[in-house]
């Protein structure tokens, strides 16, 4: 009986979506400015001369006295109802969502989970195959693993009470007015839930109808991707310190394919030469040196600082110094504004600054634009990907931008 009711719920959702209802919400503007200002954690050292670029956020957000307890996530899996896809090609339907969730939870980010695998999902598949010793274009291995690991790609989740502290439907678009707020919150509960489950608002509407998403409130239940949720309420604004193992890792930011790849300090060589051999033979084996990969948006070509830098600081919930004149001309003005921290800050919920002043890896207010819109000079990731970085790298790691 329960399975019949759940299947009925999914078919109802799909039927409602097929009516192509007109969205009731007003699209929020995409914020494009990048961080500027000094960074007191960066020590003085010689660096190559380079064009002026925006600098890092000024200071971390004040820490709460005692973080509130986080209630357990209330999620009820839904059984798959779409027809299975072939194993040897890019999947569709529930199997596409299943694959994206599998890659996401393996730290090979597929981008926004939407059931429509695109270029970022393909790049994530290549990374997973590389780590596991398969041909990079092998779909059979990864689809087999995904369908075994992710039994139910969709689930029913409740909007938590904690969302009330992170949603502000009156958040202004004016920088001057934003500077007067205490937090750059989500603008709707739909936005809160979409980022929580690594998707976007239109996909939630596809699963639930626009009417339901536009009227969400704490306690309501909706269908979501059954991915490990991003808990914004657990972020307290701490500064992450160096770590012996994680600080030794190497980060490669590939601005040509819009992907960041994280490696162990000394990955195994994949090409070896036998003594006296004239030809170097490639070795077919898993590349365990590759730890993770995520989609990114690099800076504009005129601002990109190619080279190898050192990761200097990692600060959650950073404040952001907004200086329009600096962004336009490269010269500081006296009219800068301090924009408060939060998920809708242009630098997202974490700043990872490098030894090149103003250049860092950070979150974003617009995860759906990752890989498309360009920032001024930094490297943007979705907030749910950016917050994983302290578990993968720490200050002292090398960051190569190529």
MARKOLTOR-995076 format. One record per residue (C-alpha): z, y, x. Coordinates in steps of 0.2 Angstrom, whole numbers, plus 5000, padded with zeros to 4 digits. Layout:
% residues N
NODE     z     y     x
NODE     Z     Y     X
...
END
This chain:
% residues 402
NODE     z     y     x
NODE  5000  5000  5000
NODE  5005  5012  5014
NODE  4988  5009  5023
NODE  4979  5012  5007
NODE  4987  5029  5004
NODE  4984  5034  5023
NODE  4965  5029  5021
NODE  4964  5038  5005
NODE  4971  5054  5014
NODE  4958  5053  5028
NODE  4944  5051  5016
NODE  4950  5065  5005
NODE  4951  5076  5021
NODE  4933  5072  5026
NODE  4927  5075  5008
NODE  4935  5092  5008
NODE  4928  5097  5024
NODE  4911  5092  5019
NODE  4911  5106  5006
NODE  4910  5118  5021
NODE  4923  5130  5014
NODE  4922  5148  5020
NODE  4937  5152  5033
NODE  4950  5164  5025
NODE  4957  5170  5042
NODE  4950  5184  5052
NODE  4945  5179  5070
NODE  4956  5186  5083
NODE  4948  5196  5097
NODE  4945  5187  5113
NODE  4956  5195  5127
NODE  4946  5197  5143
NODE  4956  5207  5155
NODE  4964  5199  5170
NODE  4980  5201  5179
NODE  4983  5216  5191
NODE  4998  5222  5201
NODE  5008  5216  5216
NODE  5017  5200  5219
NODE  5034  5202  5228
NODE  5034  5183  5232
NODE  5018  5185  5243
NODE  5023  5188  5261
NODE  5012  5198  5273
NODE  4999  5188  5283
NODE  4982  5191  5290
NODE  4968  5187  5277
NODE  4949  5189  5278
NODE  4943  5205  5271
NODE  4937  5204  5254
NODE  4932  5214  5239
NODE  4946  5221  5229
NODE  4952  5209  5215
NODE  4965  5210  5201
NODE  4983  5206  5208
NODE  4996  5194  5201
NODE  5008  5198  5186
NODE  5023  5208  5191
NODE  5038  5198  5187
NODE  5044  5182  5177
NODE  5050  5183  5160
NODE  5069  5184  5158
NODE  5077  5167  5156
NODE  5086  5163  5140
NODE  5104  5160  5142
NODE  5103  5142  5135
NODE  5087  5134  5129
NODE  5088  5128  5111
NODE  5088  5110  5108
NODE  5071  5103  5104
NODE  5070  5091  5089
NODE  5060  5075  5091
NODE  5042  5076  5086
NODE  5038  5070  5069
NODE  5021  5061  5070
NODE  5015  5047  5059
NODE  4999  5038  5066
NODE  4984  5035  5054
NODE  4973  5020  5055
NODE  4955  5022  5061
NODE  4942  5022  5047
NODE  4926  5027  5055
NODE  4913  5014  5061
NODE  4915  5008  5079
NODE  4903  5016  5092
NODE  4894  5005  5105
NODE  4904  5003  5121
NODE  4890  5008  5133
NODE  4886  5026  5127
NODE  4895  5042  5123
NODE  4906  5038  5108
NODE  4906  5047  5091
NODE  4918  5048  5076
NODE  4936  5041  5079
NODE  4931  5033  5095
NODE  4926  5050  5102
NODE  4943  5057  5098
NODE  4951  5041  5105
NODE  4942  5044  5122
NODE  4946  5062  5123
NODE  4965  5058  5120
NODE  4964  5044  5133
NODE  4957  5056  5146
NODE  4968  5070  5142
NODE  4984  5059  5144
NODE  4977  5052  5161
NODE  4977  5070  5167
NODE  4958  5071  5167
NODE  4956  5085  5155
NODE  4941  5083  5143
NODE  4943  5101  5136
NODE  4947  5105  5118
NODE  4949  5089  5108
NODE  4936  5090  5094
NODE  4928  5073  5092
NODE  4912  5080  5100
NODE  4912  5075  5118
NODE  4902  5087  5129
NODE  4900  5092  5147
NODE  4919  5093  5150
NODE  4922  5076  5143
NODE  4908  5069  5154
NODE  4915  5077  5169
NODE  4932  5069  5165
NODE  4924  5052  5163
NODE  4916  5054  5180
NODE  4933  5058  5187
NODE  4942  5043  5179
NODE  4928  5031  5185
NODE  4929  5038  5202
NODE  4948  5035  5203
NODE  4946  5017  5196
NODE  4931  5012  5206
NODE  4918  5011  5193
NODE  4900  5019  5194
NODE  4903  5038  5189
NODE  4891  5036  5174
NODE  4899  5020  5167
NODE  4904  5022  5149
NODE  4909  5003  5146
NODE  4924  5003  5157
NODE  4931  5020  5150
NODE  4928  5016  5132
NODE  4936  4999  5134
NODE  4951  5006  5142
NODE  4952  5020  5129
NODE  4951  5009  5114
NODE  4964  4998  5121
NODE  4976  5012  5125
NODE  4974  5023  5110
NODE  4976  5013  5094
NODE  4977  5027  5082
NODE  4967  5043  5087
NODE  4974  5053  5072
NODE  4991  5056  5065
NODE  5001  5066  5052
NODE  5012  5079  5060
NODE  5025  5092  5053
NODE  5025  5110  5058
NODE  5042  5111  5067
NODE  5055  5124  5063
NODE  5054  5130  5081
NODE  5037  5137  5077
NODE  5045  5152  5068
NODE  5051  5159  5085
NODE  5033  5158  5092
NODE  5022  5165  5078
NODE  5020  5183  5074
NODE  5006  5187  5061
NODE  5008  5205  5065
NODE  5004  5204  5084
NODE  4993  5219  5087
NODE  4977  5219  5097
NODE  4980  5236  5105
NODE  4987  5234  5123
NODE  4998  5250  5120
NODE  5006  5242  5105
NODE  5007  5225  5113
NODE  5017  5232  5127
NODE  5031  5237  5114
NODE  5033  5219  5109
NODE  5045  5206  5116
NODE  5032  5192  5116
NODE  5014  5188  5115
NODE  5016  5175  5101
NODE  5003  5165  5092
NODE  4995  5174  5077
NODE  4996  5160  5065
NODE  5004  5143  5062
NODE  4987  5136  5063
NODE  4985  5143  5081
NODE  5002  5136  5085
NODE  4998  5118  5079
NODE  4980  5118  5087
NODE  4987  5122  5104
NODE  5001  5110  5102
NODE  4989  5096  5099
NODE  4976  5102  5112
NODE  4962  5107  5099
NODE  4956  5122  5091
NODE  4959  5129  5073
NODE  4941  5125  5067
NODE  4945  5106  5071
NODE  4961  5107  5062
NODE  4952  5114  5047
NODE  4939  5100  5048
NODE  4953  5088  5047
NODE  4964  5097  5034
NODE  4953  5111  5025
NODE  4954  5129  5029
NODE  4965  5132  5014
NODE  4978  5121  5020
NODE  4977  5128  5038
NODE  4978  5146  5033
NODE  4993  5143  5022
NODE  5003  5133  5035
NODE  5022  5135  5036
NODE  5036  5126  5045
NODE  5039  5109  5036
NODE  5021  5107  5031
NODE  5012  5091  5036
NODE  4994  5091  5043
NODE  4982  5078  5051
NODE  4981  5081  5070
NODE  4974  5072  5086
NODE  4987  5059  5091
NODE  4989  5067  5108
NODE  5005  5070  5118
NODE  5010  5088  5111
NODE  5012  5103  5121
NODE  5029  5110  5118
NODE  5029  5129  5120
NODE  5047  5129  5115
NODE  5052  5120  5130
NODE  5046  5133  5142
NODE  5060  5144  5148
NODE  5052  5155  5162
NODE  5057  5146  5177
NODE  5050  5148  5195
NODE  5044  5132  5202
NODE  5049  5129  5221
NODE  5041  5119  5235
NODE  5041  5100  5235
NODE  5038  5089  5250
NODE  5025  5078  5242
NODE  5017  5090  5229
NODE  5016  5104  5242
NODE  5005  5094  5253
NODE  4992  5091  5240
NODE  4975  5099  5240
NODE  4966  5108  5226
NODE  4947  5111  5225
NODE  4941  5124  5212
NODE  4922  5120  5209
NODE  4915  5136  5202
NODE  4898  5127  5200
NODE  4903  5114  5187
NODE  4919  5124  5181
NODE  4932  5110  5186
NODE  4947  5110  5196
NODE  4951  5094  5205
NODE  4968  5089  5213
NODE  4969  5077  5228
NODE  4983  5069  5238
NODE  4985  5077  5256
NODE  4976  5062  5264
NODE  4965  5053  5253
NODE  4956  5037  5259
NODE  4939  5039  5266
NODE  4925  5032  5255
NODE  4913  5030  5269
NODE  4916  5020  5285
NODE  4906  5015  5300
NODE  4907  4998  5308
NODE  4908  4999  5327
NODE  4890  4999  5334
NODE  4882  5001  5317
NODE  4867  5012  5316
NODE  4869  5015  5297
NODE  4885  5021  5288
NODE  4889  5010  5274
NODE  4897  5017  5258
NODE  4912  5008  5252
NODE  4914  5004  5233
NODE  4932  5006  5229
NODE  4944  5016  5219
NODE  4947  5034  5225
NODE  4966  5035  5223
NODE  4966  5051  5232
NODE  4960  5060  5216
NODE  4975  5064  5206
NODE  4969  5075  5192
NODE  4955  5086  5186
NODE  4954  5099  5172
NODE  4940  5111  5165
NODE  4942  5129  5171
NODE  4934  5146  5169
NODE  4931  5154  5186
NODE  4930  5173  5189
NODE  4915  5183  5189
NODE  4903  5180  5204
NODE  4907  5198  5211
NODE  4926  5194  5211
NODE  4926  5176  5216
NODE  4935  5174  5233
NODE  4928  5159  5241
NODE  4938  5150  5254
NODE  4954  5141  5257
NODE  4970  5149  5252
NODE  4989  5144  5250
NODE  4998  5142  5234
NODE  5012  5154  5235
NODE  5021  5155  5218
NODE  5022  5146  5201
NODE  5030  5157  5187
NODE  5032  5152  5169
NODE  5030  5165  5156
NODE  5024  5179  5167
NODE  5023  5198  5163
NODE  5006  5205  5165
NODE  5002  5222  5172
NODE  4987  5230  5162
NODE  4978  5244  5171
NODE  4961  5247  5163
NODE  4955  5259  5177
NODE  4959  5246  5190
NODE  4949  5233  5181
NODE  4934  5245  5179
NODE  4934  5254  5197
NODE  4946  5244  5208
NODE  4958  5259  5210
NODE  4975  5259  5203
NODE  4981  5272  5190
NODE  4997  5278  5184
NODE  4994  5272  5166
NODE  4997  5254  5168
NODE  5006  5244  5154
NODE  5017  5229  5156
NODE  5012  5216  5143
NODE  5026  5204  5138
NODE  5024  5185  5141
NODE  5019  5172  5128
NODE  5004  5160  5124
NODE  4993  5175  5119
NODE  4995  5184  5135
NODE  4978  5185  5145
NODE  4987  5175  5159
NODE  4994  5162  5147
NODE  5011  5154  5149
NODE  5011  5151  5168
NODE  5004  5160  5184
NODE  5001  5151  5200
NODE  4997  5164  5213
NODE  4988  5161  5230
NODE  4989  5169  5247
NODE  4974  5180  5241
NODE  4982  5194  5232
NODE  4978  5194  5214
NODE  4969  5177  5214
NODE  4978  5163  5205
NODE  4977  5148  5193
NODE  4984  5153  5176
NODE  4983  5149  5157
NODE  4974  5158  5144
NODE  4975  5165  5126
NODE  4958  5158  5122
NODE  4957  5139  5126
NODE  4941  5137  5116
NODE  4932  5149  5128
NODE  4936  5139  5144
NODE  4920  5135  5154
NODE  4910  5149  5144
NODE  4918  5166  5146
NODE  4921  5173  5163
NODE  4937  5181  5169
NODE  4938  5195  5182
NODE  4943  5185  5197
NODE  4956  5171  5193
NODE  4954  5153  5188
NODE  4959  5150  5169
NODE  4964  5134  5161
NODE  4970  5130  5144
NODE  4989  5132  5142
NODE  4991  5113  5139
NODE  4983  5110  5156
NODE  4990  5124  5165
NODE  5008  5119  5161
NODE  5005  5102  5170
NODE  5001  5110  5187
NODE  5020  5111  5193
NODE  5020  5092  5190
NODE  5005  5090  5201
NODE  5006  5103  5214
NODE  5019  5115  5221
NODE  5019  5131  5232
NODE  5012  5126  5249
NODE  4998  5116  5243
NODE  4980  5122  5249
NODE  4968  5129  5236
NODE  4950  5129  5241
NODE  4938  5139  5230
NODE  4920  5134  5232
END
